[in-house]
Amino acid sequence: MCPSQTVALLCFTSTLGQGLSDPVECTLTPFSGSSQGLTASASTEDMRLCLLLVVTLLSVAPGFVRGGDKKKLQIGIKKRVDNCPIKSRKGDVLNMHYTGKLEDGTEFDSSIPRNQPFTFTLGTGQVIKGWDQGLLGMCEGEKRKLVIPSELGYGDRGAPPKIPGGATLIFEVELLSIERRSEL
């Protein structure tokens, strides 16, 4: 048997109007690939239909009832900064260098060859959700590696022609400077 499961028993009578009035006893044993492990006996003479619905939540299908297996954003620190007087927060204007790759290593974009940092306001939806979340609390001079699932990237649509739908994105980012809105 699986470690986590949800079992729902729905029992109906064949007599119209009676509904779910009489108890039905159902016994569940581990499924062996046949119906031998499932037995049901009715406490009345009425013909019963006992529908057993077993939804098993396994590691191969977590969140099946709640919408599927969602991957999480992964944040790796590539270079720490010892002296960090301010950390990035929502509303800050960030100046960054970045390189974006697909899981197979194909580079789809980079600010480095252009020698032009990318500038945006954090937490305002100007960038993909994976960036808005993954760049919080970052220090000037810090480098991070972000592994962004498609739900926090470009989703099922992708960004053709370079980013296919459902793609996990890998970014190497460096925060060059932070401009606080209150300082602008």
Buried (B, 14 or more C-beta within 10 A) or exposed (E): EEEEEEEEBEBBBEEEEEEEEBEBEBEBEEBEEEEEEBEBEBEEEBEBEBEEEEEBBEEEEEEBEEEEEEEEBBBEEEEEBEEEEEBBBEEBBBBBBBBBBBEEEEEBBBBEEEEEBBBBBBBEEEBBBBBBBBBBEBBBBBBBBBBBBBBBBBBEEBBEEEBBEBBBBBBBBBBBEBEEEEEE
